[in-house]
Amino acid sequence: MAELNAASQGTTLRAFADRERCCGYGICMQLCPEVFKADADGIVYVENEIVPAEVAGEATEAAASCPAEALRVVADSQ
């Protein structure tokens, strides 16, 4: 929830995917297709790590919903 609060305060969020942990369930892609994409094998990747403010909640929910814990959405440290 800290990430979502950070987004509402104008802080940039960044999304990261650990492709080696991904099992290809696709939950993240269903919840936030603007941020989380699938390659030809169904493994997640992040095309642009900057999370658009309008989907910050969805991106955070998608990361939290990953059964393999392969995703992170964090406030930019800059």
N, C-alpha and C positions, 0 to 999 in steps of 0.2 A: 504494500500500500504506500510505502514511502516513495516508490517510483512514480506512482500516479499523482501523489501530492506534489512531487517535484515538477511534474509536467504541468500541473495547473498553476504553478508559480513561475512558468516561463523557462524552466530548466530543460535543456535538451536531453532526451533519452536516447540511448544506444542499445541496439539489439545484437546479441551474439549467439551463434549456434555452434555447438560441439558436434560436428558431423560424425565423429567416430562413436559417439554415444547414441545418436539418433537411430531409432528402430523403424522409422517410416510409418508411424501410426497416422499421421496427417491431421491430428487435432489442431495443431498450431495453425496450419494452413487454412483450415475451415474457420477458425476463430478470427484470424487476422491475415488474410491473403495479401494485404498491402505490404506487409513486412516479411512474412515467412513464405518462402517458395520451395518447390520440390524439383529436384533434378530428375533425369530420366529413370533413375532407380528408386525414386520416391524418398530420397534423403533430403532433409531440410538444408536450405542455405538462406542467407540474408543478402539480398542484392545490394541494399544500401543500409548501412548500420544505423543511420539517423532515423529515428522513429518520428513520423509526422505527428504533430500535436493532436490532430483530430482523431487519431487511432491509438493514442497512448494507453487508454484503458483496455482496449482489445488486445494490444500487444502484450501488456502486462499479464492479462488473464491467460493468453495463449502460452506464455512462458511458464506460468504457474501450473498450467494444465498438462504439461509434457510428462508422460509417465516415465520417460527415460532421464528426466532432468537434464536435457541436453541444451536448454535455452536459458538465456539471461537477458533481462531488460534492466539497465542500470542508468542512473543519472550520470551525465557527463561530468567528469572530474575537473574540467577546465574552468 
